[in-house]
Amino acid sequence: MSQFPFGTRTCDAWAVDGETVRAMLRQHFENSASDPELAHAMYHQDAVLEFPQSGERFEGLDNFREWRSSYPANTSFEFRDVRGEGDFWVAELSVTYDGGPENFGVSILELREGRIARESIYVAEGFDAPAWRAQWRADA
């Protein structure tokens, strides 16, 4: 059975912190190929998943769990940062498809009762920083 909810209930609200969101996402990516039910336990049944760059919107957990189970590429994810508060979180990550170049992404998460109600995902190719702005850059 799924390990959910990750958040803790306090009175009529759910307390979710950055480590909770990281744990949700870790569970999702670590189990996406082997256990789709566990991988998607972080979503509400009526959740919405959007890819604004392609104009796609998937409604309902069963619907996007099925398309993810049929995904044609092998993916690998790395979390860079997770930040937010309450029911609104942003996860910065990188992803590779079939061992290809690293792409950078942002997942915007809207939670309800400790689970994801809406997720919007953006992914873009990396690029070299232009030399002309080097004088203003902070050291990473």
C-alpha positions, 0 to 999 in steps of 0.5 A: 500500500502507498506510503501516504499522506506524507504531510501531517494533519494539524487541526483542519490543515496539512503541514507540508515542508520541503523535506516532505515534498522531496520525499514525495518526488523521490518516491515518484521517480524511484518507483515510476518504472517498477510500481506505478501505483506507489509512484503516483501515490502523491496525487489526488484522484482528480489531479491535473498535470500540465505541460504548458510548453506543449499545451498538454493537460492531463486530467485524473490520476488514472489518465496520466499514470497510464501515459507515463507507464507507456513513456517511450524513453528511459529517464533519469532525474536529479533534484537541484532545489525544492522550495515553497510554503504551505500548498505551493511548491517549486522543484528544480530538477534536471532530466536526461532522456535515453542517456542524452544531454541534461535538460533543466526543468521546473515542476510547480506543485499545488497541494491539497490535503497533503497530496498534489492537486495540480502540477505544471512541468516545464523542461528546457535544454541547457545553454552556455552562459554568454561571455558578455555578462560574465562581469555581473555574474556571482560565483556559483 
